[in-house]
Amino acid sequence: MAHDDATLIIRDVRPWGGDPSDVGVAGDRIVWVRPTQDGTTTEAEVVDGRGLLALPGLVNTHAHADKSWWGLPWQSYAGEGGTQGRIAHERARRDELGIPSAPVAERVLREYLRTGTTRVRTHVDVDLGVGLRGIDAVREAAAALDGAIELTVVAFPQDGVLRRPGVLELLDRAAAAGAEHVGGLDPALIDRDPVGQLDGLFRIAAEHGCGLDIHLHEPGDLGAFEIELILERVERDGIAPGKVNVAHGFAVVDVDAARRRDLLDRMGALGVTMTTVAPVRMRQLPLAEMDATGVRFGFGTDGIRDLWSPYGDGDLLGIAWQYARAGGVVRDEDLRRVVEIATRDGAPFVTDEVHDLVPGARADVVLLDAENPMDALVRRVPRAVVVAGGRVVDLAALAARPWE
């Protein structure tokens, strides 16, 4: 069997737990997937998969790569609780910790990569204190990894949109400069003007053709009302499916079943997506209802070791496990579905490309010593090999202590 068209061969792996296969890679693309053949010779680089489970790279759909203290000495939790308290504490301390900067962001991205994440949608703070330099820092950090992580940016107004005059203009500039999305944050509780905030954000999206990704922590009827405001504007402006995302969206699980179904039906019809960080001690987005209504959603790590919380380690598979465990997911088909969302089906949040173990896809392959995807999820199996963009990642080199 000819292997001349491959520069890298990942030999003897089980894609999605199936039959033993060899995966041929040329450049950054998978060029073929074939049944494993013993004894073949090749001049290509060979990775011995040893019969391990192969999955596509993990996809982090809600990150904050710009503002972690990963790599620094331990920072004690301080300041006031709640969204307003954490915003104030972060503003007071970020400069002394070098936030944002390329070294900070690179440490976070390297940890994502070490745990098998190869595609990331990251929110990056845009405010009157940092301007747009956080976006530059995150893009510089991604460039330093030489294409191992494909990154898309949300220009994120962490400190509010309308309550800080000039932030809308900054978001406008970010979109004009190439930010793929602009964000919003709790239009009622932060800006106390949901109509004004959303109208400003949708104007930017219409003018620049960028996406919108709106943090919505607001619960119950208030949050549901704001989702309805978002849906009205999506319908009014004829925004394409997949261009508007609601992050967190706690209201979806707070309201009664009938209202939730109405919201999800409308979101599915308009192509409005959701992302979740699977918060502990809270009800999870309902897997079956989301799929039944066609509402695509993805998993994210949120911030890791930042001034909001010391928790988090960047492992997206751990977030998928948390979602499944907290949501009572136990059946094989549902456990596998969770893994699909964490990998293949999370990719549209970052790319228009197919993200799977198939010819033509970017060569993002994660090997795990697990029987099948369900086993990998419930045991949170360590990543044995990571191939990102067609190159084998040196996992040992990335395995620094979290304070170094």
HELIX and SHEET records of a PDB file:
HELIX    1   1 GLY A   82  ARG A   93  1                                  12    
HELIX    2   2 ASP A   95  LEU A   97  5                                   3    
HELIX    3   3 ALA A  102  ARG A  114  1                                  13    
HELIX    4   4 ARG A  133  ALA A  144  1                                  12    
HELIX    5   5 VAL A  167  ALA A  176  1                                  10    
HELIX    6   6 PRO A  194  HIS A  208  1                                  15    
HELIX    7   7 GLY A  220  ASP A  237  1                                  18    
HELIX    8   8 ALA A  251  ASP A  254  1                                   4    
HELIX    9   9 ALA A  257  LEU A  270  1                                  14    
HELIX   10  10 LEU A  287  THR A  293  1                                   7    
HELIX   11  11 LEU A  316  ALA A  326  1                                  11    
HELIX   12  12 ASP A  332  ALA A  342  1                                  11    
HELIX   13  13 ARG A  344  PHE A  349  5                                   6    
HELIX   14  14 PRO A  373  ARG A  379  1                                   7    
HELIX   15  15 LEU A  395  LEU A  398  1                                   4    
SHEET    1   A 7 ARG A  29  PRO A  35  0                                        
SHEET    2   A 7 SER A  21  ALA A  26 -1                                        
SHEET    3   A 7 LEU A   8  PRO A  15 -1                                        
SHEET    4   A 7 GLU A  45  PRO A  56  1                                        
SHEET    5   A 7 VAL A 365  LEU A 368 -1                                        
SHEET    6   A 7 ARG A 383  ALA A 388 -1                                        
SHEET    7   A 7 ARG A 391  VAL A 392 -1                                        
SHEET    1   B 8 LEU A  58  ALA A  63  0                                        
SHEET    2   B 8 THR A 117  ASP A 125  1                                        
SHEET    3   B 8 GLU A 150  PHE A 156  1                                        
SHEET    4   B 8 HIS A 181  LEU A 185  1                                        
SHEET    5   B 8 GLY A 211  LEU A 216  1                                        
SHEET    6   B 8 VAL A 244  HIS A 248  1                                        
SHEET    7   B 8 THR A 273  THR A 276  1                                        
SHEET    8   B 8 PHE A 297  PHE A 299  1                                        
END                                                                             
